[in-house]
Amino acid sequence: MATPNAARELRAEAEVDAPAEHVWALLTDFAQLASWSPETVRMVPLKRGGLRVGQWYLGINRRKGFVWPTRSVVADVVPGRRLAWDTPSSGAQWVWELEPVDAGRTRVVHRRPVPSRLTLGSRIVAPLALGGNEEHADELEHGMATTVAGLKAAAEG
């Protein structure tokens, strides 16, 4: 059942049997990250300079037969610890946090807060093409868990 608030913070997490540096290397390989995500097809840097605050990425996303682009702007990079980007087209922020638990283990937390509110465009597109706002938020959260599970499997494999 869909929850009543599409703008709620979505969350997925796992403990990974691998050091944070290894998990970080996998997380920041966006080609591999996209292969674990049910919705992200590809992330392409739009500026020179690599992964850094202010870098823009073109995200190609898909849900069933619907494909759409997003522009994401890297908001925070703390190597081995935190990566966040803002998606102005939706109003959401995507956050990855890595925390060493003990020798060789890392807690991975993936969150999607909406700092102020979902954009008008997002609130219009979701009902027309993505199954509804709340339904899409539920689907995104499930997809985040799938992505975290893929990262975990890759790091432990």
DSSP file (Angstrom, degrees, kcal/mol; ACC not computed):
  #  RESIDUE AA STRUCTURE BP1 BP2  ACC     N-H-->O    O-->H-N    N-H-->O    O-->H-N    TCO  KAPPA ALPHA  PHI   PSI    X-CA   Y-CA   Z-CA
    1    1 A M              0   0    0      0, 0.0     2,-0.1     0, 0.0     0, 0.0   0.000 360.0 360.0 360.0 139.2    0.0    0.0    0.0
    2    2 A A        -     0   0    0      1,-0.1   133,-0.1     2,-0.0   132,-0.1  -0.446 360.0-124.2 -72.6 142.4    1.3    3.5   -0.8
    3    3 A T        -     0   0    0    131,-0.4   135,-0.1    -2,-0.1   134,-0.1  -0.528  24.4-114.4 -82.0 158.6    2.1    5.8    2.0
    4    4 A P  S    S+     0   0    0      0, 0.0     2,-0.5     0, 0.0    -1,-0.1   0.474  96.3  64.0 -77.0  -0.1    0.4    9.2    2.0
    5    5 A N    >   -     0   0    0      1,-0.1     3,-1.5   129,-0.1    -2,-0.1  -0.862  50.4-177.7-132.8 102.8    3.5   11.3    1.4
    6    6 A A  T 3  S+     0   0    0     -2,-0.5    -1,-0.1     1,-0.3    -3,-0.0   0.728  87.7  58.0 -66.6 -21.9    5.5   11.0   -1.8
    7    7 A A  T 3  S+     0   0    0      2,-0.1   107,-0.4   111,-0.1    -1,-0.3   0.355  79.2 121.8 -91.8   6.2    8.0   13.6   -0.5
    8    8 A R  S <  S-     0   0    0     -3,-1.5     2,-0.5     1,-0.1    -5,-0.0  -0.211  78.6 -89.2 -62.7 159.9    8.8   11.6    2.6
    9    9 A E        -     0   0    0    104,-0.1     2,-0.3   105,-0.1    -1,-0.1  -0.607  42.9-150.1 -73.0 124.3   12.5   10.6    3.1
   10   10 A L  E     -A  112   0A   0    102,-1.7   102,-2.3    -2,-0.5     2,-0.3  -0.668  19.3-174.9 -91.5 151.7   13.1    7.3    1.4
   11   11 A R  E     +A  111   0A   0     -2,-0.3     2,-0.3   100,-0.2   100,-0.2  -0.998  20.5 170.2-154.0 142.1   15.8    5.0    2.9
   12   12 A A  E     +A  110   0A   0     98,-2.2    98,-3.3    -2,-0.3     2,-0.3  -0.979  15.7 170.4-145.3 145.1   17.6    1.7    2.4
   13   13 A E  E     +A  109   0A   0     -2,-0.3     2,-0.3    96,-0.2    96,-0.2  -0.986   9.0 175.0-153.0 162.7   20.6    0.4    4.2
   14   14 A A  E     -A  108   0A   0     94,-2.0    94,-3.2    -2,-0.3     2,-0.5  -0.978  31.8-117.5-160.2 156.0   22.9   -2.6    4.7
   15   15 A E  E     -A  107   0A   0     -2,-0.3     2,-0.4    92,-0.2    92,-0.2  -0.904  34.5-156.5 -98.5 132.2   26.0   -3.7    6.5
   16   16 A V  E     -A  106   0A   0     90,-3.3    90,-2.5    -2,-0.5     2,-2.0  -0.910  19.9-134.0-115.7 133.5   28.6   -4.8    4.0
   17   17 A D  S    S+     0   0    0     -2,-0.4    88,-0.2    88,-0.2    87,-0.0  -0.484  80.2  81.9 -82.7  68.0   31.5   -7.2    4.7
   18   18 A A  S    S-     0   0    0     -2,-2.0    -2,-0.2    88,-0.1   138,-0.1  -0.955  86.7 -92.5-163.7 150.7   34.1   -4.9    3.0
   19   19 A P    >>  -     0   0    0      0, 0.0     4,-2.1     0, 0.0     3,-0.7  -0.342  38.0-113.4 -69.1 153.4   36.1   -1.8    3.9
   20   20 A A  H 3> S+     0   0    0     85,-0.2     4,-3.0     1,-0.2     5,-0.2   0.835 114.5  59.4 -56.2 -37.2   34.6    1.6    3.2
   21   21 A E  H 3> S+     0   0    0      2,-0.2     4,-1.9     1,-0.2    -1,-0.2   0.891 108.1  45.2 -62.0 -39.2   37.3    2.4    0.6
   22   22 A H  H <> S+     0   0    0     -3,-0.7     4,-1.8     2,-0.2    -2,-0.2   0.920 113.8  48.5 -69.4 -44.2   36.3   -0.6   -1.5
   23   23 A V  H  X S+     0   0    0     -4,-2.1     4,-2.8     1,-0.2    -2,-0.2   0.912 110.7  52.5 -61.5 -42.3   32.6    0.2   -1.2
   24   24 A W  H  X S+     0   0    0     -4,-3.0     4,-2.5     1,-0.2    -1,-0.2   0.909 105.4  54.1 -59.5 -44.3   33.3    3.8   -2.2
   25   25 A A  H  < S+     0   0    0     -4,-1.9    -1,-0.2     1,-0.2    -2,-0.2   0.895 113.5  42.4 -59.7 -40.6   35.2    2.7   -5.3
   26   26 A L  H >< S+     0   0    0     -4,-1.8     3,-1.4     1,-0.2     7,-0.3   0.922 112.4  53.7 -70.2 -44.7   32.2    0.6   -6.4
   27   27 A L  H 3< S+     0   0    0     -4,-2.8    -2,-0.2     1,-0.3    -1,-0.2   0.865 108.9  48.6 -58.4 -39.3   29.7    3.3   -5.4
   28   28 A T  T 3< S+     0   0    0     -4,-2.5     2,-1.2    -5,-0.2    -1,-0.3   0.373  85.2  92.4 -90.1   5.6   31.5    6.0   -7.5
   29   29 A D    X>  -     0   0    0     -3,-1.4     4,-2.4     1,-0.2     3,-0.8  -0.786  62.1-172.3 -91.3  88.5   31.7    3.7  -10.6
   30   30 A F  H 3> S+     0   0    0     -2,-1.2     4,-2.2     1,-0.3    -1,-0.2   0.740  76.6  60.1 -64.6 -24.9   28.4    5.1  -12.0
   31   31 A A  H 3> S+     0   0    0      2,-0.2     4,-1.0     1,-0.2    -1,-0.3   0.923 111.9  40.5 -64.8 -42.1   28.3    2.6  -14.8
   32   32 A Q  H <> S+     0   0    0     -3,-0.8     4,-0.8     2,-0.2     3,-0.4   0.904 111.8  56.0 -71.8 -41.4   28.3   -0.2  -12.3
   33   33 A L  H >X S+     0   0    0     -4,-2.4     3,-1.1    -7,-0.3     4,-0.8   0.909 105.1  53.0 -56.8 -43.3   25.9    1.6  -10.0
   34   34 A A  H 3< S+     0   0    0     -4,-2.2     3,-0.5     1,-0.3    -1,-0.2   0.824 100.0  62.6 -62.9 -30.9   23.4    2.0  -12.8
   35   35 A S  H 3< S+     0   0    0     -4,-1.0    -1,-0.3    -3,-0.4    -2,-0.2   0.745 105.7  46.0 -68.5 -20.8   23.5   -1.8  -13.4
   36   36 A W  H << S+     0   0    0     -3,-1.1    -1,-0.2    -4,-0.8    -2,-0.2   0.646  96.6  89.2 -91.4 -16.9   22.2   -2.4   -9.9
   37   37 A S     <  -     0   0    0     -4,-0.8   107,-0.1    -3,-0.5   106,-0.1  -0.664  64.2-151.9 -89.0 131.4   19.4    0.2  -10.1
   38   38 A P  S    S+     0   0    0      0, 0.0    -1,-0.1     0, 0.0   106,-0.1   0.716  97.6  29.1 -69.4 -19.0   16.0   -0.8  -11.4
   39   39 A E  S    S+     0   0    0    101,-0.1    23,-2.4    22,-0.1     2,-0.5   0.759 100.0  82.1-113.2 -33.7   15.3    2.8  -12.6
   40   40 A T  E     +B   61   0A   0     21,-0.2    21,-0.2     1,-0.2    -3,-0.2  -0.639  43.3 174.0 -80.6 124.8   18.7    4.4  -13.5
   41   41 A V  E     -     0   0A   0     19,-3.6     2,-0.3    -2,-0.5    20,-0.2   0.831  65.4 -15.2 -92.1 -42.7   19.9    3.5  -16.9
   42   42 A R  E     -B   60   0A   0     18,-1.5    18,-2.8    -8,-0.1     2,-0.4  -0.990  46.0-150.0-162.5 149.7   23.0    5.7  -17.1
   43   43 A M  E     -B   59   0A   0     -2,-0.3    16,-0.2    16,-0.2    -9,-0.1  -0.991  20.6-172.5-126.4 122.8   24.7    8.7  -15.5
   44   44 A V  E     -B   58   0A   0     14,-2.5    14,-3.1    -2,-0.4     2,-0.1  -0.957  24.0-124.1-119.4 124.7   26.9   10.8  -17.8
   45   45 A P  E     -B   57   0A   0      0, 0.0    12,-0.3     0, 0.0     6,-0.0  -0.442  18.8-167.9 -65.6 139.2   29.1   13.6  -16.5
   46   46 A L        +     0   0    0     10,-3.0     2,-0.3    -2,-0.1    11,-0.1   0.483  67.0  47.3-106.7  -5.9   28.3   16.9  -18.2
   47   47 A K  S    S-     0   0    0      9,-0.6     3,-0.4     3,-0.1     2,-0.1  -0.909  85.3-106.9-129.9 158.9   31.3   18.9  -17.1
   48   48 A R  S    S+     0   0    0     -2,-0.3    -2,-0.1     1,-0.2    -1,-0.0  -0.378  86.3  67.1 -74.6 162.2   35.0   18.3  -17.0
   49   49 A G  S    S-     0   0    0     -2,-0.1    -1,-0.2     6,-0.1     6,-0.1   0.410  88.4-116.9 109.9  -1.8   36.8   17.6  -13.7
   50   50 A G  S    S-     0   0    0     -3,-0.4     2,-0.5     2,-0.0    -3,-0.1  -0.139  71.4  -7.1  71.0-167.0   35.4   14.3  -12.6
   51   51 A L  S    S+     0   0    0    -23,-0.1     2,-0.3     3,-0.0    -2,-0.0  -0.519  89.0 125.0 -70.1 115.3   33.4   13.6   -9.4
   52   52 A R    >   -     0   0    0     -2,-0.5     3,-2.1    24,-0.0    22,-0.3  -0.974  68.9 -71.3-163.1 160.7   33.4   16.8   -7.4
   53   53 A V  T 3  S+     0   0    0     -2,-0.3    22,-0.2     1,-0.3     3,-0.1  -0.418 121.3  26.4 -59.0 133.1   31.0   19.3   -5.8
   54   54 A G  T 3  S+     0   0    0     20,-2.8    -1,-0.3     1,-0.3    21,-0.1   0.207  86.6 136.9  94.9 -13.5   29.3   21.2   -8.6
   55   55 A Q    <   -     0   0    0     -3,-2.1    19,-2.8    19,-0.1     2,-0.4  -0.396  45.9-140.9 -64.5 142.3   29.7   18.5  -11.2
   56   56 A W  E     - C   0  73A   0     17,-0.2   -10,-3.0    -3,-0.1    -9,-0.6  -0.851  15.5-167.6-104.0 141.8   26.5   17.9  -13.4
   57   57 A Y  E     -BC  45  72A   0     15,-2.7    15,-2.9    -2,-0.4     2,-0.7  -0.990  17.6-139.3-126.4 139.6   25.4   14.5  -14.4
   58   58 A L  E     -BC  44  71A   0    -14,-3.1   -14,-2.5    -2,-0.4     2,-0.5  -0.880  23.7-158.6 -90.9 119.8   22.7   13.6  -17.0
   59   59 A G  E     -BC  43  70A   0     11,-3.3    11,-2.2    -2,-0.7     2,-0.6  -0.879   6.4-158.0-101.2 130.9   20.7   10.7  -15.6
   60   60 A I  E     -BC  42  69A   0    -18,-2.8   -19,-3.6    -2,-0.5   -18,-1.5  -0.949  20.9-177.1-106.2 122.8   18.8    8.5  -18.0
   61   61 A N  E     -BC  40  68A   0      7,-2.8     7,-2.0    -2,-0.6     2,-0.3  -0.821   9.1-168.5-121.3 156.3   15.9    6.8  -16.1
   62   62 A R  E     - C   0  67A   0    -23,-2.4     2,-0.3    -2,-0.3     5,-0.2  -1.000  15.6-179.8-147.0 146.2   13.3    4.3  -17.1
   63   63 A R  E >  S- C   0  66A   0      3,-2.6     3,-2.5    -2,-0.3     2,-0.1  -0.901  73.1 -52.7-142.4 113.2   10.2    2.7  -15.8
   64   64 A K  T 3  S-     0   0    0     -2,-0.3    -1,-0.1     1,-0.3    66,-0.0  -0.380 125.0 -15.7  51.7-123.4    8.6    0.2  -18.0
   65   65 A G  T 3  S+     0   0    0     -3,-0.1     2,-0.5    -2,-0.1    -1,-0.3   0.472 117.2  96.5 -88.0  -1.2    8.2    1.9  -21.4
   66   66 A F  E <   -C   63   0A   0     -3,-2.5    -3,-2.6    63,-0.2     2,-0.4  -0.791  49.6-178.4 -96.5 126.3    8.7    5.5  -20.1
   67   67 A V  E     +C   62   0A   0     -2,-0.5    -5,-0.2    -5,-0.2    -7,-0.0  -0.969   6.8 169.4-122.0 136.7   12.3    7.0  -20.3
   68   68 A W  E     -C   61   0A   0     -7,-2.0    -7,-2.8    -2,-0.4     2,-0.2  -0.996  25.7-127.5-148.0 151.2   13.2   10.4  -19.0
   69   69 A P  E     -C   60   0A   0      0, 0.0     2,-0.3     0, 0.0    -9,-0.2  -0.652  20.3-172.6 -94.6 154.3   16.3   12.5  -18.4
   70   70 A T  E     -C   59   0A   0    -11,-2.2   -11,-3.3    -2,-0.2     2,-0.5  -0.980  18.2-137.8-136.8 153.0   17.3   14.3  -15.2
   71   71 A R  E     -C   58   0A   0     -2,-0.3    18,-0.5   -13,-0.2     2,-0.4  -0.961  22.5-168.8-109.7 126.2   20.1   16.7  -14.4
   72   72 A S  E     -C   57   0A   0    -15,-2.9   -15,-2.7    -2,-0.5     2,-0.5  -0.912   8.9-155.0-115.6 143.6   21.8   16.1  -11.1
   73   73 A V  E     -CD  56  86A   0     13,-2.7    13,-2.9    -2,-0.4     2,-0.3  -0.973  24.2-121.3-119.9 121.4   24.3   18.4   -9.4
   74   74 A V  E     + D   0  85A   0    -19,-2.8   -20,-2.8    -2,-0.5    11,-0.3  -0.450  32.7 176.3 -64.6 124.0   26.8   17.0   -7.0
   75   75 A A  E     +     0   0A   0      9,-2.6     2,-0.3     1,-0.3    10,-0.2   0.702  62.2  13.4-102.4 -27.3   26.2   18.7   -3.6
   76   76 A D  E     - D   0  84A   0      8,-1.8     8,-2.4   -24,-0.1     2,-0.4  -0.967  52.5-179.6-156.4 134.2   28.7   16.9   -1.4
   77   77 A V  E     + D   0  83A   0     -2,-0.3     6,-0.2     6,-0.2   -24,-0.1  -0.945   8.9 165.9-136.7 114.9   31.7   14.6   -1.8
   78   78 A V  E >>  - D   0  82A   0      4,-3.2     3,-2.9    -2,-0.4     4,-2.5  -0.896  43.9-122.8-123.2  97.9   33.6   13.2    1.2
   79   79 A P  T 34 S+     0   0    0      0, 0.0   -58,-0.1     0, 0.0     4,-0.1  -0.079  91.2   5.8 -50.3 131.3   35.7   10.4   -0.3
   80   80 A G  T 34 S+     0   0    0    -60,-0.1   -56,-0.1     1,-0.1     3,-0.1   0.383 135.4  49.7  79.6  -3.9   35.0    7.1    1.5
   81   81 A R  T <4 S+     0   0    0     -3,-2.9    17,-3.4     1,-0.3     2,-0.3   0.682 106.2  12.5-131.5 -46.3   32.2    8.6    3.6
   82   82 A R  E  <  +DE  78  97A   0     -4,-2.5    -4,-3.2    15,-0.2     2,-0.4  -0.996  40.7 176.3-152.3 137.9   29.5   10.6    1.8
   83   83 A L  E     +DE  77  96A   0     13,-2.4    13,-3.1    -2,-0.3     2,-0.4  -0.988  15.1 169.9-139.3 129.3   28.1   11.4   -1.7
   84   84 A A  E     -DE  76  95A   0     -8,-2.4    -9,-2.6    -2,-0.4    -8,-1.8  -1.000   8.1-177.7-141.4 142.1   25.1   13.6   -2.4
   85   85 A W  E     -DE  74  94A   0      9,-2.2     9,-3.0    -2,-0.4     2,-0.3  -0.996  19.3-135.0-138.3 148.9   23.5   15.1   -5.4
   86   86 A D  E     -DE  73  93A   0    -13,-2.9   -13,-2.7    -2,-0.3     7,-0.2  -0.765   6.8-154.7 -97.3 143.2   20.5   17.3   -6.0
   87   87 A T  E >>> - E   0  92A   0      5,-2.8     4,-2.5    -2,-0.3     3,-1.6  -0.859   7.5-171.3-118.1  94.0   18.0   16.7   -8.8
   88   88 A P  T 345S+     0   0    0      0, 0.0    -1,-0.1     0, 0.0   -16,-0.1   0.786  80.2  64.2 -58.6 -29.5   16.4   20.1   -9.6
   89   89 A S  T 345S+     0   0    0    -18,-0.5    33,-0.4     1,-0.2    32,-0.1   0.773 119.3  23.0 -68.0 -23.4   13.8   18.5  -11.9
   90   90 A S  T <45S-     0   0    0     -3,-1.6    29,-1.9     2,-0.2    -1,-0.2   0.666  98.6-123.6-111.6 -23.5   12.2   16.6   -9.0
   91   91 A G  T  <5 +     0   0    0     -4,-2.5    25,-0.5     1,-0.3     2,-0.2   0.451  70.0 126.9  89.7   1.7   13.3   18.6   -5.9
   92   92 A A  E   < -E   87   0A   0     -5,-0.7    -5,-2.8    22,-0.2     2,-0.4  -0.525  49.4-148.2 -92.4 158.4   14.9   15.5   -4.4
   93   93 A Q  E     -E   86   0A   0     20,-2.7     2,-0.5    -7,-0.2    -7,-0.2  -0.969   8.7-148.3-120.1 142.4   18.4   14.9   -3.1
   94   94 A W  E     -E   85   0A   0     -9,-3.0    -9,-2.2    -2,-0.4     2,-0.4  -0.960  19.6-173.5-114.0 124.3   20.1   11.5   -3.3
   95   95 A V  E     -EF  84 111A   0     16,-2.8    16,-2.6    -2,-0.5     2,-0.4  -0.956  15.0-171.3-126.9 134.3   22.5   10.7   -0.5
   96   96 A W  E     -EF  83 110A   0    -13,-3.1   -13,-2.4    -2,-0.4     2,-0.4  -0.994  11.0-174.4-119.6 129.6   24.9    7.8    0.1
   97   97 A E  E     -EF  82 109A   0     12,-2.8    12,-2.7    -2,-0.4     2,-0.4  -0.992   6.2-165.6-127.8 131.9   26.6    7.5    3.5
   98   98 A L  E     - F   0 108A   0    -17,-3.4    10,-0.2    -2,-0.4    -2,-0.0  -0.955   7.7-179.9-116.4 133.3   29.3    5.0    4.4
   99   99 A E  E     - F   0 107A   0      8,-2.2     8,-3.3    -2,-0.4     2,-0.1  -0.969  28.8-125.6-135.8 118.9   30.3    4.4    8.0
  100  100 A P  E     - F   0 106A   0      0, 0.0     6,-0.3     0, 0.0     3,-0.1  -0.431  23.5-174.7 -60.5 131.6   33.0    1.9    9.1
  101  101 A V  E     -     0   0A   0      4,-2.5     2,-0.3     1,-0.5     5,-0.2   0.870  62.4 -39.9 -94.3 -49.2   31.4   -0.5   11.6
  102  102 A D  E >  S- F   0 105A   0      3,-0.8     3,-2.3     0, 0.0    -1,-0.5  -0.871 100.0 -28.1-159.1-170.6   34.5   -2.4   12.5
  103  103 A A  T 3  S-     0   0    0      1,-0.3     3,-0.1    -2,-0.3     0, 0.0  -0.301 132.0  -7.0 -56.6 112.0   37.6   -3.8   10.8
  104  104 A G  T 3  S+     0   0    0     -2,-0.3     2,-0.4     1,-0.2    -1,-0.3   0.518 111.0 105.1  83.5   5.0   36.5   -4.5    7.3
  105  105 A R  E <   - F   0 102A   0     -3,-2.3    -4,-2.5   -88,-0.2    -3,-0.8  -0.940  45.3-170.0-121.9 145.1   32.8   -3.8    7.7
  106  106 A T  E     -AF  16 100A   0    -90,-2.5   -90,-3.3    -2,-0.4     2,-0.5  -0.996  18.8-139.9-136.1 133.5   30.8   -0.8    6.4
  107  107 A R  E     -AF  15  99A   0     -8,-3.3    -8,-2.2    -2,-0.4     2,-0.5  -0.830  22.2-159.9 -88.3 127.2   27.3    0.4    7.0
  108  108 A V  E     -AF  14  98A   0    -94,-3.2   -94,-2.0    -2,-0.5     2,-0.5  -0.943   9.0-175.2-110.0 124.7   25.8    1.8    3.8
  109  109 A V  E     -AF  13  97A   0    -12,-2.7   -12,-2.8    -2,-0.5     2,-0.5  -0.986   4.5-170.7-122.2 126.9   22.9    4.1    4.0
  110  110 A H  E     +AF  12  96A   0    -98,-3.3   -98,-2.2    -2,-0.5     2,-0.3  -0.977  14.9 176.4-118.2 121.5   21.1    5.4    0.9
  111  111 A R  E     -AF  11  95A   0    -16,-2.6   -16,-2.8    -2,-0.5  -100,-0.2  -0.894  25.6-161.1-126.4 153.9   18.5    8.2    1.5
  112  112 A R  E     +A   10   0A   0   -102,-2.3  -102,-1.7    -2,-0.3   -18,-0.2  -0.746  22.2 174.4-131.6  86.6   16.3   10.3   -0.7
  113  113 A P        -     0   0    0      0, 0.0   -20,-2.7     0, 0.0  -105,-0.1  -0.518  27.2-142.1 -81.7 160.6   15.2   13.4    1.2
  114  114 A V        -     0   0    0   -107,-0.4   -22,-0.2   -22,-0.2     4,-0.1  -0.893  13.5-159.6-119.9  96.8   13.2   16.2   -0.4
  115  115 A P  S    S-     0   0    0      0, 0.0    -1,-0.1     0, 0.0   -23,-0.1   0.808  79.7  -8.1 -53.9 -38.6   14.6   19.3    1.2
  116  116 A S  S    S-     0   0    0    -25,-0.5     2,-0.3     1,-0.2    -2,-0.1   0.640 119.1 -45.9-121.9 -65.0   11.6   21.6    0.4
  117  117 A R        -     0   0    0    -26,-0.2    -1,-0.2   -25,-0.0     2,-0.1  -0.978  57.0 -85.3-164.0 159.1    9.0   19.9   -1.9
  118  118 A L        -     0   0    0     -2,-0.3   -27,-0.3    -4,-0.1   -28,-0.1  -0.429  57.3-105.5 -64.3 143.7    8.7   17.9   -5.0
  119  119 A T     >  -     0   0    0    -29,-1.9     4,-2.4     1,-0.1     5,-0.2  -0.231  21.7-113.0 -69.8 160.9    8.6   20.1   -8.1
  120  120 A L  H  > S+     0   0    0      1,-0.2     4,-1.6     2,-0.2     5,-0.2   0.916 118.9  54.0 -58.3 -44.1    5.4   20.8  -10.0
  121  121 A G  H  > S+     0   0    0      1,-0.2     4,-2.9     2,-0.2     5,-0.2   0.912 109.2  47.6 -58.0 -43.7    6.8   18.9  -13.0
  122  122 A S  H  > S+     0   0    0    -33,-0.4     4,-2.1     1,-0.2    -1,-0.2   0.902 110.4  51.6 -64.2 -41.3    7.5   15.9  -10.8
  123  123 A R  H  < S+     0   0    0     -4,-2.4    -1,-0.2     1,-0.2    -2,-0.2   0.751 115.6  42.9 -69.6 -22.6    4.0   16.0   -9.3
  124  124 A I  H  X S+     0   0    0     -4,-1.6     4,-1.2    -3,-0.2    -2,-0.2   0.885 114.9  46.7 -86.2 -44.7    2.5   16.1  -12.8
  125  125 A V  H  X>S+     0   0    0     -4,-2.9     4,-3.2     1,-0.2     5,-0.7   0.893 103.3  62.2 -67.8 -41.3    4.7   13.5  -14.5
  126  126 A A  H  X5S+     0   0    0     -4,-2.1     6,-2.5     1,-0.2     4,-1.7   0.906 107.0  42.5 -56.7 -46.7    4.4   10.8  -11.7
  127  127 A P  H  45S+     0   0    0      0, 0.0     4,-0.3     0, 0.0    -1,-0.2   0.869 120.2  44.1 -68.0 -32.1    0.6   10.4  -12.0
  128  128 A L  H  <5S+     0   0    0     -4,-1.2    -2,-0.2     1,-0.1    -3,-0.1   0.874 135.5   6.1 -78.9 -37.4    0.7   10.5  -15.8
  129  129 A A  H  <5S+     0   0    0     -4,-3.2    -3,-0.2    -5,-0.1   -63,-0.2   0.561 125.4  51.3-125.7 -13.0    3.7    8.2  -16.5
  130  130 A L  S  <<S-     0   0    0     -4,-1.7    -4,-0.1    -5,-0.7    -2,-0.1   0.229 107.8 -97.9-120.7  14.7    5.0    6.6  -13.2
  131  131 A G  S    S-     0   0    0     -4,-0.3     4,-0.2    -5,-0.2     2,-0.1   0.505  82.0 -48.0  87.7   2.6    1.9    5.1  -11.6
  132  132 A G     >  -     0   0    0     -6,-2.5     4,-2.4    -7,-0.1     5,-0.2  -0.211  62.5 -87.0 113.0 155.1    1.2    8.0   -9.2
  133  133 A N  H  > S+     0   0    0      2,-0.2     4,-2.2     1,-0.2     5,-0.1   0.959 124.0  37.4 -63.3 -55.0    3.2   10.1   -6.8
  134  134 A E  H  > S+     0   0    0      1,-0.2     4,-2.4     2,-0.2  -131,-0.4   0.901 117.4  52.1 -66.7 -40.1    3.0    7.9   -3.7
  135  135 A E  H  > S+     0   0    0      1,-0.2     4,-2.3     2,-0.2    -1,-0.2   0.904 110.2  48.6 -62.8 -41.2    3.2    4.7   -5.7
  136  136 A H  H  X S+     0   0    0     -4,-2.4     4,-3.0     2,-0.2    -1,-0.2   0.894 109.0  53.2 -67.4 -38.1    6.3    5.9   -7.5
  137  137 A A  H  X S+     0   0    0     -4,-2.2     4,-2.4     2,-0.2    -2,-0.2   0.925 110.3  47.8 -60.9 -43.2    7.9    6.9   -4.1
  138  138 A D  H  X S+     0   0    0     -4,-2.4     4,-2.1     2,-0.2    -2,-0.2   0.915 112.8  48.7 -62.1 -42.6    7.2    3.3   -2.8
  139  139 A E  H  X S+     0   0    0     -4,-2.3     4,-2.6     1,-0.2    -2,-0.2   0.894 109.9  52.1 -63.9 -41.1    8.7    1.9   -6.0
  140  140 A L  H  X S+     0   0    0     -4,-3.0     4,-2.5     2,-0.2    -2,-0.2   0.922 108.5  50.5 -60.9 -43.8   11.8    4.2   -5.6
  141  141 A E  H  X S+     0   0    0     -4,-2.4     4,-1.8     2,-0.2    -2,-0.2   0.906 111.2  47.9 -63.8 -40.5   12.3    3.0   -2.1
  142  142 A H  H  X S+     0   0    0     -4,-2.1     4,-1.9     1,-0.2    -1,-0.2   0.914 111.8  51.1 -63.5 -42.2   12.1   -0.6   -3.2
  143  143 A G  H  X S+     0   0    0     -4,-2.6     4,-2.4     1,-0.2    -2,-0.2   0.850 105.6  55.5 -63.6 -35.1   14.5    0.2   -6.0
  144  144 A M  H  X S+     0   0    0     -4,-2.5     4,-2.7     2,-0.2    -1,-0.2   0.902 106.9  50.2 -63.3 -40.6   16.9    1.8   -3.5
  145  145 A A  H  X S+     0   0    0     -4,-1.8     4,-2.3     2,-0.2    -2,-0.2   0.895 110.2  50.3 -64.0 -39.3   17.0   -1.4   -1.5
  146  146 A T  H  X S+     0   0    0     -4,-1.9     4,-2.0     2,-0.2    -2,-0.2   0.907 111.1  48.9 -63.0 -42.4   17.7   -3.3   -4.7
  147  147 A T  H  X S+     0   0    0     -4,-2.4     4,-2.3     2,-0.2    -2,-0.2   0.916 111.3  48.5 -65.2 -44.4   20.6   -1.0   -5.5
  148  148 A V  H  X S+     0   0    0     -4,-2.7     4,-2.6     1,-0.2    -1,-0.2   0.904 110.6  52.1 -62.3 -40.8   22.1   -1.2   -2.0
  149  149 A A  H  X S+     0   0    0     -4,-2.3     4,-2.6     2,-0.2    -1,-0.2   0.881 109.2  50.1 -63.1 -38.2   21.8   -5.0   -2.3
  150  150 A G  H  X S+     0   0    0     -4,-2.0     4,-2.3     2,-0.2    -2,-0.2   0.909 110.9  48.6 -66.2 -41.9   23.7   -4.9   -5.6
  151  151 A L  H  X S+     0   0    0     -4,-2.3     4,-2.5     2,-0.2    -2,-0.2   0.926 112.3  49.5 -61.6 -45.0   26.4   -2.8   -4.1
  152  152 A K  H  X S+     0   0    0     -4,-2.6     4,-2.3     1,-0.2     5,-0.2   0.933 111.1  48.7 -60.1 -48.2   26.7   -5.2   -1.2
  153  153 A A  H  X S+     0   0    0     -4,-2.6     4,-1.4     1,-0.2    -1,-0.2   0.904 113.1  47.4 -61.0 -42.2   26.9   -8.2   -3.4
  154  154 A A  H  < S+     0   0    0     -4,-2.3    -1,-0.2     1,-0.2    -2,-0.2   0.904 113.2  48.0 -65.6 -41.0   29.6   -6.6   -5.6
  155  155 A A  H  < S+     0   0    0     -4,-2.5    -2,-0.2     1,-0.2    -1,-0.2   0.851 118.2  40.3 -69.7 -33.9   31.6   -5.5   -2.6
  156  156 A E  H  <        0   0    0     -4,-2.3    -1,-0.2    -5,-0.2    -2,-0.2   0.623 360.0 360.0 -89.5 -13.7   31.4   -8.9   -0.9
  157  157 A G     <        0   0    0     -4,-1.4    -1,-0.2    -5,-0.2    -2,-0.2   0.451 360.0 360.0 -85.5 360.0   31.9  -10.9   -4.1
